[in-house]
Amino acid sequence: MAFAMVSTAVRQTPTIDEPVYAGTAVVYVQQHSLRYNPEHPPLGKLLIGSGLALARPHLDPGFTGGQTALGRHLLYESGNDPGRLLLWARLPVIVLTLLCGLVVFAFARDLAGPRGGLVALALYAFSPDLIAHGSLATLDVPAAAFLLTSVWLVWRARRRPGLCLLPAAVALGAALATKMSVLAAVPVVLCLVVGSVWAAQGGRASGARGRARRLGVGVASAAGVALVAVAVVWAAYLAVDPRLRWTAPAGVPDVRGTRGLIAGRLPFPRPYQDGMRIQFGFEYATWEGFLLGRHYRGSLWYYLPVALLIKTPLGMLALWSAGAASLVAVPRLRAAAPYVLVCPAVLLGAAMLGSRDLGVRYAIFLPVFLAVAAASVTVWRRRWSQPVTAALAAFVAVSSLLTYPYYLPYSNEAFGGPAGTRLRLHDSNVDWGQDLGRLADRLRTRYPGERVWLVYKGSGVPAFYGIRASDPRKVPPASVHGLLVVSDSAAAKAEGRLAELLAGSRPVDDVGHSITLYRRP
């Protein structure tokens, strides 16, 4: 997994979100200012900044543009090497992703023994989605890693609450200080704390007074965990700016009703509250989606389950299902089912109700938690269970290895593999701007000297990589001849002039299963 992530990170050009996070991280470290990217808390970007600090990037302290322009300015306009900076930004996330794998192993071993730990670790390490997003300077995998660590420690608190609850609270706070979407899981984690403290005191109490006392201890423990988690969030903001200077940026939506009440009552710093308002503003917007060849506006409640069905290895789907069923069916594992299954179920439900159908990265916690659940299949002592489990795990490994190094556009074999993903999904499922460098290499080697027309969806700057191209949407279609290069996410949502251009073109090549080259007569 380490080799796959590092070698992938070296080759991929900036994805859409990475320059914003990298630029914000440099501002955090060098200027101690919270003014950029308030829609996400600072801890994940501080993690990214820990790598960037070693690269010693140059950034004009007088720069005043927006966060998208900031990322472009850092990577392409400040004299820095964008490839080197991105690698340093990605390395801390890669390290955290690998450490999360050890937590997966430990959690699964606690439930099902060493064999279960190895099954869980195999599914985690070969997950195409975790390799893809764990090798990017983004926030999705770090948030899932911190949340899993918190839940694992709460599970261990059933035996040693005094030792485990404090680090569990710190990990929960770290998750909240990385992505706001984790808020939906907080009530679940606090209920699990109550259950663990109850179990640590001997389970069933004798008499109503004894039960009330044990319940009170559990509730008090949950309140303590919540307070520590809130303190961690405050610490993340104070680490950026100890004076906590903050001016709300222009455009923060005036969110009213229940959502506005939630944002205003959260016990977090004002930048966090305004970031919540910005996130709620995103939810009010109408986004475009693409699923199973259909381009639509708005959101579909079933988008994430279908996208996960497409992008998860078949053997992994089978082991996830069998593992979840085993957690519920096997008496000695039943107590662990709420710890392993409820958090991802709640987060998935919240994500399904969201307005942005932009990729399975919004559900990246599922391959993390369900890898642990899959360990439960090893408790079955039937003659056929072990060879079937091994065969399914091997199938996952082979499927993952065959897609190297194109993990972002992975689809399983039932949906045609990575080459067919663009026909069914878009955005971070397929094409997030990661292959601009590979496109430049392809144009130099196979199409030297040809006129190139380019529709690129991403954060890279084509001219930096030596791509000299024109936008075909800015001229009459009759003027466009020769090589037409289109990002697959742009092609999925093509309308008007671009749709007309594609209708009259013939695909001749593809780069990384994310950019298609067409020949236009």
N, C-alpha and C positions, 0 to 999 in steps of 0.2 A: 504493500500500500504506500509506503514511504517513497519507494522508487517511482511508482506510477504518478503520485502527486507531484513530486519534485520535477520529474522529467516533463510532465504536462505543464507545470507552471513556467518552466523555462521557455517553452515554445509559444504559449498563448499570449496574444496581444490583449490590451485592456478590454474587459467586459464593461457593460454599460454602467454599472454602479461603482466599480472599483476606483476610477479616478476621483470621484466625489469623496469616498471614504479616505483615500490616500491624502488628498489635498487637505481635508478636514483634520486628519491626524497630524500632519505637519504643522498646521496652524495651532493645534492643541499644544504640541511640544515646544514650538518656537515662540509663539505669541501668547499662549495661555488665554485664548479667547474661545468662547462658546458660540460665536455668532454663526458658524456654518453648520448645516445639517442637523438642526434641532429636532427633526422628526424621529431621530434615533438617539438613544442615550449614549454616553461617551465611552463606556468601557471597551466595547469591541474595537472602536477606533483607536483607543489608547493601546490596545494589544497590537494593532497594525502599526501604530506609531513607534512601538518599541523596536520593530524591525527597521522601519524607515530611519530612525535616529542613528542607527549604525551606518546607514548609507550616506549620511551627512548631505541631504538634499539642499539645494539653493531655492529659496522662494522670496520674491520681492515683498518685503513687509508692508509696502504701500499699496499692494494689490487690493482693489475694492469691488471686483466683479462678483457675480453669483457663484454658487457652489459648483455648477457644471463648468463654468469658465475657469474656476479655480483649479479643478482637476486637470483640464487641458493646459492651463498655464504652467502648472507644476511639471507635468510630464513632457510637454513639447515646446514650451516657450521660455524656459528658465535655464537652459544649458545643461539640464540633467539628462542622463541616459534612461529613457523610459523603461526599457527592458530590465535594467539593473534595479531601478527603484521598485518596479512591480514585484520582482523576485523577493526583495527584502521585505516588502509589504506582505507578501503571501506566506513567507516562511513561518512567522508566529502562528498563523492560522493552521498551517500544516502540522506544526508541533502539537498544538492543542487538539487537533483532530486525532492524531496518533495517541495522545494521552487518554482521550475519551474512549478509544478502543480498549485500553487497559481497564477502564471503569466498566465497560460492557462485559469484559471477561470476568472481572471480579464479581459483578452483580449476578451474572449467569452461574458462576461457580457456586456462589452462596445458595442459589436456588436448586441447582441440578447436579452439582459436582463438577469435577474437571472435564468430563466429556461434554457436558452441557456448555461449559465455558468455552471450549474449543469450537463447538458448533456456532455459538453466538459470535465469537471473534472472527470466524471464517466468513459469516454472512456480512458482518460489519466491514471487514477489510476488503472484501470483493464487491461491495455495493458500488455500482457505477455512479449513483447520485452522490454518495458521500465522497468518493474520489474526486468527482467533478467539482463539487462546491467546497469541499475541504481544501482544495488547492487554490482557492481564490481569496482575495482580500475583501471578503464580505462578512456579514454578521449572522447568517442563518445557522451554520454549523456551530460556531461558538455558543450561541444561545441554547441550542439543543444540548450541547455538551455540558454546560453548566447546570441545566435543568435535570438531566439524567443523573449527574453527580449528586445533586441535592436529594433526589428521590431515593437513590441507592443508600445514602447515609441515613435518611429517615427510616428506611427498611432495617438497616443495621441497628438503629436506635431501639428496636424491639428488644434487644438484649443489653445494649450499653447506651442508654440515652444520654448519660452525662458526658460521654466521650464523643458522641456522634451528632448531637443536635446543633451544637454551635457551628461546626464546619458545614452542616447541611444548610443552616441559615445563611452563612456566607455565600455558599454556592447558589442558593435561591436569589440572593441579592445580586450576585454577579449576572445571573440570567436576566433579571429585571433591568439591570444597568447596561445590558447589551441590546435587547429588543423589547419593545413594549407589548408585542403580541403574547409574551409569556404571562402577562397579567391574568389571562383567562385561566391559567393553571394554578394560580396562587391559592384560591379556596380549596382546591383538591389537595395540594401539598399540606396545607394547614390541617385539614381533616385527617390526613394520613399521619401527621404528627400526633394528633390526639389518639389515634388508634395504636400507634407504636408505644406511646407512653402507657396507655392502658395495658397493652400486652406485657410491657416490661414490669408492671406491678403485679402480674400474676393472673391476667385475664379476668375471669368472672369474679366479682367481689361478692362477699356474703353480706346480705342486708342492704337496705336502701341507703343507709348512711355511708357505708363503705363504698358503694358504687358511686355515690355523689362525690365523695372525697377523691376517688381516682379520676373521675371525669373532670373535677376541678383542677387537678394537677395536670391533666392532659390539655385542658383549655389554656391554663396559664403557660404551659410550655409552648403551645402554638402561638400565643401572644408574644412570648419572648422571641420565637423564631421570626415572627413578622417584624418586630422592632429591629432586630439585627439586620434583616434583609433591607429594611428602609434605610438603616444607617449605611449600609454598603452602597446603596444608590447615591445617597448624599456624598459619600466619600469619593465616588467616581467623578462627580461634578466638581468637588472641591480640589481634586487632584489636577484638574485642568486649570481652574481659576480659584485660588483660595479665597478671593474676595467675592466670588460669585456675581460678577458684574453681568448684567443681562438687560438688553433692550429687545423687546419683542419685534421680530422682523415684520416688514410690511407683508400683508397678505395672510396673516394668521386668521383663519375663519372664526366667525362668531358662532360658536357651537352652542345650541340651546337644548332644552329638554334633558332627558336622562343622560345623554352623552356629555353635554356641557356640565351637568352636575358632577358626573364622575371625574371629568378632567379637572374641575376646580377643587374637588375635595380630596384628591390624592395627596398623601402626606410626603410629597416629593418636591424638589426645587421648582421654581417657576419655569425654568427652561423645559423641564420634563412635562409640566402641565401644558405649556404651549405646544410642545411636540405632539402631545396627545391630540390637541385640537387640530393640528396639521394632518395627523393620521386620519382623524374623523372626517376632515375635509376631503381627503382622498377617497374615502368611502362614499361620500356624497356624489363624487364625479361619476361620469359614465365612461367606462373603458371599453376597449375592443378586445374580443377574444377570438380564438381559432381552435376548433376541436373537431376531429374526425372529418376534416376537409371543409368544415362550415365556418365561415367568417361571420361574426355576429357582434352586436353592441350590447353592453350590459354584462351580466354574469349568469352562469348556470350553476345551480346548486350541486350538480353531479360532476362538475368539471374535474375537481381534484381526484375523486375515486377513479374516474376513467383514465385520467392522465397517469395515475400511479399504476393502474393495470397495464398500461402501455409501456411504462418506463422501468418497471421492476422485473428482474430476472424471474423466469417461470418457477425455477426451483425455490427461489426465495419466497414467492407468493405461497407456494405449497407449505413450506416450513413455517412461515408466519402463521398461516391458518391453523396448522396442526398444533403449533406451540400455544397459541391463544386458547384453543379448545382444551389442551392438556392442562393449562393453568386453572381452568374452571372445573374440569372433570376430575382431576387427581386430588384426593382429599388433602394430602400433605402439602400441596402447592397452592391450594385455594386461597390461603391467607395472603399470598403474594400477588394475586390477580389484580386487586385495586391499585397496587403500587406500579405495576408494569403496564396495565391496560387503560386505566381511567384517564391519566394525564394526556396521553396521545389522543384518546377518543375525544376529550373535551377540546383540545387544541384543533383537532381536525374539524370538529363541528363548527368552531368559531371561524376557521379559515374557509370552510364551505359557504358560510353566510357572507363572506366578504365580497367586495365589488371587483376585485382584481384577479382575473383568470390568467396569470402570467407565468405559472410554472410550478412544478412539484417542490421547488425550494421552499415554498410556503408550508410544506408538510414534511420538511427534512427530518423532523423529530421522529417520524414513523420508522424509517430504517434503523434508527438508533434504539428506540425502545423495543421494537418488535424483534430485533436481533436477540435481545435478552429473552423475550417470550419464546422464541424458537428453541432455546436451550431445553425447554420442558419436554420436548419430544424424546429426549434421551432417558427419561425415567421409565418409559415403557420397556418391559422385558420380553416382549414377543420376539420370536426368532427372526422375523423379517424386519423389525423396526430399525436395527442398527445399519444393516446394509442399505436399506431404502434411504435413511437419513444421510449416510455417506454419499450415496449416489446423487441425491438432490443437491448437497453441498458442492460436490464436484461439478455438477451441471452449472451451478451459479459461478464457480470459479472459471470454468471454460468460457462461459458466455461473457464474463467480465474481461478476461484476457484477450478474447478475440476482438473486442471493441477498442483496445488500446491503439493510439492515444486519444481517441475521440470519445471521451466519456460524456461530455455535455449532451450530445445528440443521441445518446443510447436509447434504443427500444429493444424489447425482447424479441425472440424469434417468431412469436405468433403474430407480430405486427411488422415483420420485414426487417428487423435489425436497424442499426443507425441510419442506413441509407433511406429508410422509409419514414423516419420520424417527421420530416418536413411536410409530409402529406397529411398528417393528423394533428400536429401540435406546432407551436411557434414560441417565440421569445426565449426565455432562459431554458426551456426544454430542448432547444435545438441550436439556436443562433443568437448569441448574446454579444456579438462583435469580436469573438475570440480568435478568429482566423484571418485577420487582416494581414499579418505577416506571412502566413502561408500563401495567401492570395498573391502577394507581391512576388514571392518565389516562383509560383506557378506562371505568372504572366511573363517573368523574365526568361524562364526556361522553355516554355511551350509556345508563347505568343509574343515574341520580341518584335517591337516596332509596330504592332497593330494599334489601331485606334480603339480606345476602351471607353465604354459608357458604363457608369457605375452608380448603383443605388445601394449604399452601404448603411446598415443599421448598427450603430455601435459608437463607442467613444474614442476610437483611434482616429488618427489623422492620416488619411491615405497618402498624402504627399510626402510625409515623413519617411514612409517605407518605399518611396520611389515610384508610387503609382500615380501616373498622370492620366486623369480621366475627367470626363464631363458628365453632368447630370442629364440624363435623357428626358427628364420630365420638364425641362426648361426650354425645350425646342420642339417644333412640330414633329410628330412621329415619322413623317416621310423623310426627315433629315437624319434619322438614326439608322446607321448601317454598321455592320461588322460585329464586334464582340460586345455583348450586353451582359454585364455582371450584376447580379442582384442577390442581396442577402435573403435567405429563405424566409425570415420573419417578415421582411417587406413584401415578398412575393405572396405569402399567405394572406396578407390583408390588402393585396393590390386592388385598386379601384381606378376608374377614370383612365388617364393617359398611360399609367404604368400597366394596367390590365390590358390595354390595347397593344402596347409594345410586346408584352409577354405572349399574347395570343398569336402574334405574327412572328414568333421566334422559335428556334429549335434548340433544346438543351444539348450541349456538347461535352460538358465537363462539370465536375464539382470539386470543391475544396473543403475538406474536413466535414463533409455532410452538413455544412451550414451555409455555404455560398454556392450558387449555381451559375455556371457560365453558359450563355445562350449565343447562338449564331443568328444574326438578323440579316436577311438578304438586302 
